[in-house]
């Protein structure tokens, strides 16, 4: 091997490394666009059955069915946004810079009541809770900063939402055109397998996301019932937020319970801690835990095992492993990604014993 060949090899390797680096940098710079595409694809999978229903049952044309579906999505998003307006308006004074002292006083009052309760039950609070030190260490002026950040997020969310809806419209409208385009660029020897995988993946993921919406709706209704029973303010919004957190398996419900407990205590601030605030908060937590028992043992196993044709224990293990490897993001995408892998494995390696075992219901 001559020095000229070695030099060419080194230059080629460096060129490949530089090329990969540039591609990764480019993907990093357009990460927002990639997120828009992923969200649009998910919306396409969720709404495809609805579009097909309009075309098949109501005899809509393809374009009209898609337009009606996008219009329905817009109305749904606007409804969700309007749902939070009363909560934002009722809390606007507490979120303003001029009223941070009021928030600090409320926190002090709540902490003081908790200290009195512990003292009345002969619990030494000297080391556990010191009201003066606790409140003095908290700088409540951070709230306006958070508010400004939220407003900035909302403004960028509007642009993102418009982009997602625009992309989703064409994903739904020109689905056949995209499929035909893929046939042109796919290698002939694997074309049939890849197209079969895409069709099966589309079907299963559509069922999964619809199942997820059903599961979240059930949890939302049960949360709402619990909050209404104990007359918690803004019960509808709190139930919606806590149900939405259920998208994150295992961790989300825990965060939702803590959020519900905090908001319940705040809504009853001013009442007697021992006879009003604490019992109500405990009852709400117990109610939420009962909802989680129903969801974990009845709703989730039935809905998800039917939608992705996987055993409940299989789903649990996949979610758990993904959580350890990739954190919360891994837990959210675990089931969809695992479903895609199962479909691909069944199509390309049907004779493999392990693949045959885990894909027998597909």
FINU-57558 format. One record per atom (N, C-alpha, C): x, y negated, z. Coordinates in steps of 0.001 Angstrom, whole numbers, padded with zeros to 6 digits, always signed. Layout:
XYZ...
END
This chain:
+000849+001198+000000+000000+000000+000000+000885-001250+000000+000692-002083-000972+001520-003283-001121+001004-004420-000254+001855-005401-000047+001476-006573+000748+000365-007365+000089+000315-007294-001255-000746-008009-001974-002113-007406-001671-002187-006073-001617-003461-005393-001315-003876-005688+000123-002887-005663+001037-003193-005961+002447-003717-007390+002590-003064-008321+001876-003500-009726+001943-004921-009881+001421-005232-009180+000318-006595-009237-000220-007603-008667+000771-007210-007576+001430-008098-006976+002421-008375-007911+003580-007305-008585+004049-007472-009536+005156-008360-010699+004746-008129-011218+003532-008943-012340+003037-010407-011926+002896-010617-010697+002388-011986-010195+002233-012675-010059+003583-011937-009509+004582-012503-009349+005926-012839-010705+006538-011919-011665+006375-012181-013008+006889-013381-013646+006205-013489-013403+004893-014641-013931+004151-015947-013358+004665-015944-012043+004955-017153-011405+005487-017503-011983+006853-016481-012142+007715-016716-012692+009056-017276-014115+008968-016660-014932+008095-017137-016309+007920-018564-016315+007388-018861-015421+006433-020200-015340+005859-021235-014962+006898-020913-013944+007717-021842-013517+008772-022042-014640+009788-020945-015329+010132-021035-016440+011082-021928-017555+010554-021779-017863+009274-022606-018918+008670-024078-018512+008633-024335-017233+008332-025720-016754+008304-026339-016843+009697-025583-016401+010733-026090-016460+012104-026320-017907+012539-025411-018792+012155-025575-020208+012490-026811-020788+011803-026998-020396+010541-028162-020870+009792-029457-020388+010448-029474-019112+010844-030658-018570+011512-030912-019277+012839-029820-019618+013542-029966-020340+014802-030576-021726+014574-030134-022385+013515-030630-023731+013228-032101-023734+012816-032559-022659+012186-033954-022598+011735-034780-021677+012630-034362-021541+013885-035063-020625+014783-036534-021006+014956-036829-022306+014899-038231-022729+015016-039058-022195+013855-038491-022236+012657-039196-021720+011481-039418-020214+011618-038414-019511+012126-038546-018063+012323-039655-017764+013321-039719-018568+014390-040791-018389+015385-042150-018636+014739-042250-019688+013902-043511-019962+013201-043923-018765+012345-042955-018173+011653-043252-017026+010794-043733-015831+011611-043080-015592+012753-043469-014455+013596-044877-014664+014156-045148-015882+014659-046479-016171+015204-047529-016072+014108-047205-016561+012923-048144-016473+011797-048416-015022+011426-047386-014195+011462-047563-012779+011156-048471-012116+012185-048278-012468+013463-049142-011910+014511-050586-012347+014309-050793-013641+014018-052154-014123+013755-052757-013434+012536-051925-013176+011534-052412-012476+010340-052879-011074+010691-052096-010381+011518-052468-009027+011934-053757-009025+012751-053904-010047+013617-055099-010116+014464-056343-010442+013642-056211-011377+012703-057387-011871+011981-057711-011085+010706-056815-010222+010269-057083-009444+009049-058386-008652+009124-058664-007945+010246-059959-007244+010325-061151-008180+010204-061030-009396+010743-062117-010367+010657-062331-010814+009213-061219-011063+008502-061307-011431+007083-061955-010299+006280-061539-009077+006543-062115-007927+005839-063600-007770+006134-063986-008076+007379-065407-008007+007751-066219-009026+006953-065702-010251+006865-066413-011288+006110-066541-010918+004633-065511-010307+004081-065532-009933+002664-066443-008746+002419-066406-007766+003335-067150-006534+003115-068625-006666+003501-068876-007253+004668-070246-007302+005180-071026-008522+004694-070372-009687+004694-071062-010929+004338-070803-011363+002898-070028-010548+002167-069779-010783+000736-069086-012116+000462-068230-012557+001387-067439-013759+001146-066359-013449+000108-065994-014472-000668-064816-014318-001511-063580-014322-000617-062458-013871-001169-061240-013789-000357-060845-015161+000190-060877-016180-000684-060482-017527-000252-061425-018082+000804-062735-017899+000601-063705-018415+001565-063577-017698+002910-063328-016405+002870-063151-015650+004111-061943-016151+004883-060856-016443+004167-059643-016937+004813-059860-018342+005356-060510-019213+004578-060785-020588+005027-061643-020565+006285-062667-019726+006293-063554-019627+007461-062780-019121+008672-061876-018176+008455-061072-017628+009552-060145-018682+010131-059476-019448+009259-058583-020516+009735-059382-021583+010478-060558-021913+009961-061427-022879+010634-061803-022381+012026-062102-021093+012134-062437-020497+013431-061245-020582+014385-060036-020353+013878-058834-020466+014712-058641-021892+015213-058861-022873+014316-058709-024282+014710-059695-024635+015815-060950-024231+015640-061969-024501+016656-061599-023840+017979-061077-022624+017905-060671-021910+019116-059547-022650+019837-058518-023083+019079-057407-023822+019688-057882-025137+020301-058750-025853+019573-059268-027115+020105-060076-026881+021374-060843-025796+021384-061622-025454+022582-060729-025179+023779-059624-024466+023531-058685-024176+024619-058041-025454+025138-057682-026360+024223-057072-027622+024632-058060-028458+025443-059300-028556+024955-060314-029339+025662-060630-028760+027034-060424-027463+027163-060695-026807+028438-059785-027344+029544-058557-027766+029153-057602-028239+030147-057736-029735+030427-058520-030452+029605-058633-031902+029792-059182-032268+031170-060301-031655+031648-060789-032021+032989-059751-031793+034082-058997-030691+033982-057972-030423+034989-056878-031485+034949-056447-031863+033730-055388-032869+033600-055867-034228+034117-057107-034584+033790-057638-035868+034238-057781-035921+035753-058235-034811+036341-058444-034790+037797-057132-034838+038557-056041-034416+037901-054742-034398+038569-053814-035509+038076-054318-036393+037212-053438-037397+036599-052813-038334+037634-053561-038697+038669-053018-039589+039683-051874-038933+040440-052030-037646+040720-050971-036939+041441-049726-036756+040592-049892-036782+039279-048749-036584+038390-048029-037877+038042-048583-038985+038458-047971-040269+038113-046868-040635+039106-045994-041485+038665-044875-041884+039511-045337-042623+040766-046383-043419+040644-046829-044230+041770-047475-043397+042860-047819-042171+042576-048550-041375+043548-047728-040202+044067-046426-040186+043830-045603-039080+044317-045607-039026+045844-045784-040169+046505-045839-040185+047966-047049-039407+048454-048162-039514+047715-049370-038785+048088-049150-037282+048008-048434-036849+046960-048149-035421+046816-047264-034948+047961-046278-035777+048316-045383-035412+049423-046169-035299+050727-047104-036222+050958-047914-036181+052172-048794-034934+052202-049334-034568+051019-050169-033370+050950-049355-032114+051267-048136-032058+050719-047276-030907+050991-046912-030847+052468-046644-032020+053062-046317-032078+054488-047492-031607+055331-048698-032053+054932-049899-031664+055675-050115-030155+055630-049953-029594+054431-050153-028152+054271-049116-027372+055084-047856-027810+055014-046787-027150+055759-047010-027282+057259-047473-028451+057696-047721-028693+059115-048832-027784+059636-049904-027631+058839-051002-026751+059239-050528-025302+059347-049657-024905+058418-049129-023543+058450-048278-023338+059711-047514-024363+060101-046689-024291+061305-047563-024165+062550-048644-024951+062598-049550-024885+063755-050175-023495+063866-050530-022931+062711-051131-021592+062711-050148-020559+063264-048887-020621+062817-047877-019673+063297-047625-019850+064791-047576-021107+065246-047339-021377+066664-048474-020853+067522-049713-020985+067041-050870-020497+067806-050872-018985+067948-050132-018318+067084-050018-016858+067173-048673-016447+067765-048046-017386+068501-046813-017129+069247-045670-016680+068337-045586-017303+067155-044478-017038+066235-043557-018240+066246-042276-017995+066544-041304-019081+066636-041005-019628+065246-041336-020875+065032-041129-021484+063710-039860-022308+063636-039068-022304+064702-037869-023136+064732-036922-022858+063588-036711-021571+063323-035782-021195+062258-036483-020950+060931-037795-020667+061005-038525-020329+059778-039006-021562+059041-039461-022563+059792-040131-023691+059142-039870-024967+059919-039256-025931+059300-039022-027230+059908-039593-028276+058963-040744-028846+059357-041488-029702+058447-040677-030910+058005-040034-031556+058952-039300-032776+058603-038159-032481+057654-037422-031404+057893-036307-031063+057018-036792-030593+055659-037876-029811+055662-038392-029262+054402-038814-030372+053451-039601-031283+053934-040123-032316+053040-039061-033343+052668-038113-033535+053567-037080-034516+053251-036140-034031+052171-036032-032710+052008-035119-032148+051018-035745-032046+049640-037056-032265+049582-037746-032164+048296-037918-033552+047705-037411-033764+046523-037548-035044+045837-038721-034952+044864-039853-035520+045274-041069-035382+044475-041084-036289+043245-040054-037097+043071-040007-037957+041886-039663-037160+040626-039376-035847+040794-039112-035029+039610-040384-034792+038793-041540-035041+039405-042807-034724+038742-043007-035546+037466-042756-036882+037477-042902-037623+036221-041980-037111+035123-040781-036662+035500-039868-036110+034499-040467-034873+033842-041050-034014+034679-041703-032816+034153-042874-033207+033251-043625-034246+033680-044769-034704+032887-044323-035186+031515-043233-035959+031473-042719-036435+030187-042283-035269+029305-041678-034257+029935-041259-033080+029182-042471-032348+028612-043519-032266+029420-044742-031600+028958-045356-032352+027788-045382-033689+027877-045942-034487+026788-045136-034307+025504-043803-034244+025637-042968-033998+024462-043234-032634+023851-043440-031637+024730-043742-030281+024253-045072-030248+023522-046064-030991+024073-047385-031024+023438-047304-031639+022046-046513-032726+021906-046401-033379+020599-045755-032458+019570-044712-031719+019981-044072-030781+019049-044968-029573+018804-045796-029241+019810-046722-028123+019653-047724-028411+018539-048155-029684+018428-049105-030032+017377-048546-029760+015993-047300-030139+015770-046655-029881+014486-046475-028386+014260-046079-027685+015318-045907-026241+015212-047210-025535+014898-048293-025980+015535-049600-025371+015299-050036-025570+013853-049848-026776+013330-050211-027038+011939-049394-026169+010992-048108-026006+011298-047247-025165+010453-047685-023712+010492-047990-023223+011685-048415-021822+011838-049716-021560+011093-050668-022471+011213-051949-022285+010525-051771-022322+009007-050900-023208+008543-050634-023304+007101-050025-022007+006579-049029-021477+007303-048382-020231+006884-049363-019060+006958-050150-019028+008045-051116-017945+008219-052131-017931+007092-052548-019113+006645-053520-019210+005549-053015-018470+004310-051758-018701+003946-051229-018069+002739-050875-016597+002966-050508-016239+004192-050300-014825+004492-051587-014039+004268-052708-014627+004699-053998-013957+004550-054496-014008+003110-054350-015171+002490-054902-015375+001156-054155-014574+000089-052819-014537+000198-051987-013937-000858-051321-012640-000400-052018-011893+000443-051449-010655+000962-051083-009689-000167-051958-009569-001152-051709-008655-002277-050500-009119-003092-050387-010431-003284-049258-010959-004043-047931-010661-003338-047910-010821-002004-046697-010516-001249-046358-009027-001335-047390-008188-001305-047166-006744-001397-046576-006379-002755-047132-006946-003815-046604-006680-005165-045178-007201-005325-044896-008343-004687-043539-008886-004750-042539-007979-004068-042958-007356-002959-042071-006438-002256-041794-005199-003098-042779-004762-003859-042580-003583-004713-041478-003820-005739-041339-005048-006182-040328-005370-007194-038920-005288-006610-038751-005789-005367-037406-005877-004802-036994-004612-004036-037947-003715-003744-037609-002511-002987-036920-001488-003880-035970-000716-003330-035334+000354-004109-036353+001431-004458-036304+001935-005688-037323+002860-006175-037390+004147-005353-036234+004643-004908-036235+005931-004207-036850+005856-002813-036970+004638-002240-037572+004490-000909-038839+003634-000933-039283+003241-002107-040414+002312-002199-041668+002865-001535-042007+004102-001824-043248+004672-001292-043209+004775+000227-042073+005217+000759-041951+005356+002213-042037+004006+002905-041375+003008+002338-041392+001680+002956-042799+001080+002922-043473+001206+001786-044834+000668+001685-045791+001395+002613-045633+002722+002744-046465+003475+003686-046207+003026+005120-044933+002768+005426-044590+002291+006767-045223+000930+007042-045171+000045+006048-045753-001289+006219-047262-001218+006408-047906-000358+005624-049360-000216+005741-049755+000322+007106-049062+001366+007551-049366+001961+008848-049041+001012+009988-047914+000298+009855-047538-000674+010885-048574-001781+010986-049007-002294+009849-050030-003333+009818-051300-002869+010513-051701-001635+010231-052928-001091+010825-052794-000959+012345-051664-000384+012796-051502-000132+014223-051291-001414+015016-050507-002343+014463-050288-003598+015175-051559-004444+015217-052366-004373+014169-053661-005074+014196-054511-004536+015333-054550-003201+015465-055314-002590+016556-054722-002965+017912-053379-003040+017977-052738-003368+019253-053087-004783+019701-052962-005765+018800-053218-007152+019190-054698-007384+019485-055562-006700+018770-056993-006792+019088-057251-006176+020462-056595-005033+020732-056713-004415+022047-056189-005325+023149-055095-006036+022866-054531-006973+023834-055516-008100+024134-056172-008619+023096-057177-009668+023306-058342-009164+024155-058769-007924+023902-059857-007337+024695-059435-007198+026152-058197-006707+026369-057695-006530+027726-057611-007859+028467-057077-008898+027801-056971-010218+028428-058356-010799+028718-059319-010536+027838-060689-011024+028057-061313-010371+029289-061087-009066+029446-061624-008358+030614-061013-008913+031898-059689-009094+031900-059002-009628+033082-059482-011046+033385-059636-011859+032328-060106-013244+032510-061478-013268+033174-062395-012447+032707-063759-012427+033269-063728-011998+034740-062930-010980+035051-062847-010507+036437-062191-011553+037342-061137-012202+036855-060514-013289+037626-061516-014411+037880-062250-014762+036847-063220-015857+036960-064283-015530+038010-064737-014288+038013-065748-013873+038999-065200-014031+040421-063951-013599+040621-063323-013709+041949-063240-015171+042380-062780-016033+041507-062605-017442+041853-063941-018144+042091-064952-017774+041296-066275-018384+041486-066920-017941+042796-066692-016703+043188-067243-016208+044449-066763-017048+045627-065489-017469+045571-064910-018240+046677-064852-019732+046376-065584-020165+045342-065784-021587+045027-064466-022346+044878-063532-021751+044144-062257-022407+043887-062435-023415+042758-061906-024631+042935-062033-025659+041908-061278-025261+040640-061821-025706+039501-061217-025406+038195-061014-023903+037990-062019-023138+038423-061908-021675+038370-061697-021175+036944-062356-021801+035978-062269-021356+034587-060831-021482+034070-060226-022642+034318-058864-022886+033830-057864-021983+034538-057995-021835+035853-057076-020987+036614-057180-019541+036155-058414-019061+035946-058607-017679+035486-057985-017475+034111-058123-018473+033250-057545-018367+031906-056016-018309+031970-055402-019195+032764-053951-019218+032884-053420-017898+033444-054070-017400+034486-053623-016148+035112-053812-014963+034176-054903-014970+033401-055111-013893+032433-054070-013949+031328-053723-015178+030905-052724-015347+029856-051359-014829+030306-051059-014968+031590-049788-014474+032119-049692-012952+032059-050842-012280+031916-050847-010819+031818-050190-010317+030544-049890-011234+029610-049152-010842+028409-047791-010281+028798-047228-010827+029908-045954-010307+030417-046261-009146+031356-045975-007908+030970-046341-006755+031806-045672-006805+033175-046445-006438+034216-045955-006275+035578-045512-007589+036229-044682-008388+035574-044223-009650+036155-045310-010719+036056-045996-010790+034907-047027-011788+034685-048138-011774+035726-048727-010595+036038-049774-010553+037065-049298-011037+038421-048032-010752+038771-047489-011216+040052-047409-012740+040080-046901-013328+038995-046829-014789+038910-048233-015387+038945-049169-014743+038247-050547-015213+038230-051171-015213+039616-050896-014177+040402-051442-014101+041767-050882-015229+042635-049567-015478+042517-048947-016556+043292-049533-017906+042872-049701-018107+041553-050277-019354+041049-051695-019554+041574-052494-018494+041537-053871-018588+042028-053896-018908+043517-052983-018312+044286-052937-018566+045726-052588-020025+046007-051595-020556+045293-051178-021954+045507-052300-022918+045152-052933-022695+043989-054010-023596+043561-055229-023488+044474-055476-022300+045015-056580-022135+045965-056311-022912+047243-055073-022851+047741-054720-023598+048953-054828-025102+048724-054359-025563+047559-054431-026995+047251-055881-027460+047145-056738-026632+046527-058140-027029+046346-058881-027124+047676-058382-026418+048711-059031-026457+050030-058277-027331+051020-057309-028104+050504-056494-028947+051373-057388-029955+052095-057182-030091+053399-058020-030978+054197-058920-030211+055129-059161-028933+054810-059961-028090+055676-059110-027469+056765-059764-026702+057631-059052-026018+058705-058220-024875+058132-056920-024848+058465-056020-023861+057859-056391-022440+058270-056628-022238+059573-056870-020888+060064-058232-020362+059662-059234-021212+059656-060597-020750+059400-061073-020971+057970-060311-021746+057190-060775-022074+055836-059726-021743+054775-058574-022412+054839-057574-022286+053781-056999-020877+053704-056493-020365+054853-055832-019057+054847-056776-017910+054477-057984-017810+055083-058876-016698+054705-059271-016724+053229-059588-017931+052716-059989-018026+051312-058866-017578+050386-057646-018039+050703-056494-017656+049880-056265-016145+049920-056366-015555+051095-056182-014102+051222-057260-013340+050460-058493-013805+050525-059585-013135+049806-059367-013202+048290-058906-014377+047832-058630-014523+046399-057508-013572+045974-056441-013483+046785-055343-012572+046473-055807-011123+046450-056623-010749+047417-057158-009379+047445-057996-009114+046205-058820-010107+045828-059630-009967+044618-058774-009795+043375-057701-010580+043284-056794-010473+042136-056100-009112+042104-055715-008609+043278-055067-007299+043325-056027-006183+042907-057289-006324+043286-058284-005334+042853-058451-005376+041334-058462-006589+040776-058541-006731+039319-057350-006050+038662-056157-006226+039244-054962-005595+038684-055037-004073+038758-055595-003553+039823-055775-002097+039931-056687-001589+038827-057780-002319+038584-058714-001934+037519-058026-002022+036160-057275-003110+035970-056600-003315+034682-055518-002263+034439-054681-002007+035454-053554-001087+035281-053981+000367+035158-055079+000725+035806-055462+002137+035843-056612+002501+034907-057319+001496+034406-058466+001793+033532-058331+001086+032187-058278-000251+032214-058320-001017+030962-057084-000786+030096-055897-001027+030658-054673-000912+029858-054449+000484+029286-054512+001559+030113-054270+002895+029546-055218+003256+028413-056490+002900+028576-057473+003258+027548-057249+002443+026280-057127+001120+026431-057026+000236+025265-055720+000463+024513-054598+000448+025231-053303+000526+024558-052998+001917+024031-053371+002954+024786-053102+004302+024297-053913+004595+023039-055086+004020+022941-055920+004223+021740-055427+003362+020577-054959+002153+020872-054593+001235+019785-053264+001602+019137-052298+002090+019941-050983+002430+019371-050695+003925+019429-051680+004713+019808-051540+006176+019843-050319+006622+020634-050148+006059+021815-049037+006427+022688-049583+006774+024071-048916+007703+024744-049314+008093+026088-049049+006930+027050-049922+006721+028070-049710+005625+029021-048334+005666+029692-047840+006874+030026-046509+006980+030634-045424+006566+029640-045639+006905+028379-044703+006505+027323-044629+004986+027222-045779+004330+027267-045840+002871+027202-045146+002250+028415-045393+002822+029590-044787+002306+030820-043260+002383+030751-042736+003537+030344-041282+003722+030290-040633+002799+029263-041264+002656+028097-040722+001779+027056-040685+000331+027546-041759-000106+028193-041824-001471+028718-040776-001692+029797-040629-000701+030678-039672-000809+031777-038237-000896+031254-037898-000021+030307-036549-000021+029735-036269-001334+029007-037244-001809+028244-037070-003080+027527-036886-004241+028489-037579-004189+029626-037433-005234+030630-036040-005255+031225-035485-004074+031505-034125-004001+032049-033096-004489+031034-033324-004188+029757-032340-004531+028733-032430-005981+028283-033667-006476+028089-033838-007791+027456-034684-008760+028271-035011-008408+029519-035765-009319+030360-037234-009423+029974-037826-010587+030288-039265-010792+030068-039612-010725+028582-038755-011312+027745-039012-011263+026297-039095-009826+025809-038187-008989+026309-038206-007580+025931-039486-006883+026353-040005-007242+027517-041244-006624+028001-042435-007018+027123-042418-008262+026630-043538-008729+025799-043554-008028+024447-042381-007871+023835-042323-007312+022476-042102-005796+022479-042010-005183+023664-041659-003758+023757-042616-002870+022966-043905-002994+023227-044878-002085+022604-044978-002309+021099-045102-003561+020606-045134-003741+019145-043881-003220+018455-042704-003521+019025-041450-003092+018400-041323-001571+018426-041708-000963+019535-041653+000505+019649-042605+001149+018649-043755+000534+018455-044717+001056+017475-044135+001024+016069-043476-000078+015729-042843-000192+014406-041784+000903+014226-040956+001109+015251-039915+002137+015176-040512+003528+015003-041624+003790+015685-042266+005110+015574-042784+005344+014156-043396+004327+013595-043934+004465+012237-042806+004716+011236-041723+003939+011345-040582+004100+010431-039951+005484+010600-039786+005907+011860-039168+007210+012123-040014+008342+011545-041336+008244+011691-042207+009305+011161-042144+009365+009638-041992+008218+009008-041982+008174+007547-040662+008681+006977-039542+008360+007639-038230+008696+007089-037610+009956+007698-038018+010317+008928-037443+011512+009573-038548+012412+010138-039479+012840+009309-040619+013613+009810-040246+014989+010343-039103+015537+009928-038707+016882+010339-037958+016900+011668-037511+015739+012139-036791+015677+013403-037714+016054+014563-037242+016921+015465-038086+017441+016537-038535+016345+017495-037608+015441+017848-037983+014361+018775-038996+013423+018119-038741+013062+016848-039670+012207+016114-041032+012880+015983-041014+014160+015693-042263+014909+015558-043056+014905+016858-042333+014964+017991-042994+014989+019302-043654+013657+019638-042935+012542+019435-043459+011232+019863-044395+010609+018828-044463+011189+017627-045325+010606+016585-046428+011567+016157-046714+012553+016974-047698+013557+016553-049114+012998+016411-049392+011877+017121-050736+011288+017054-050867+010186+016021-049760+009888+015326-049791+008820+014314-050259+009369+012981
END
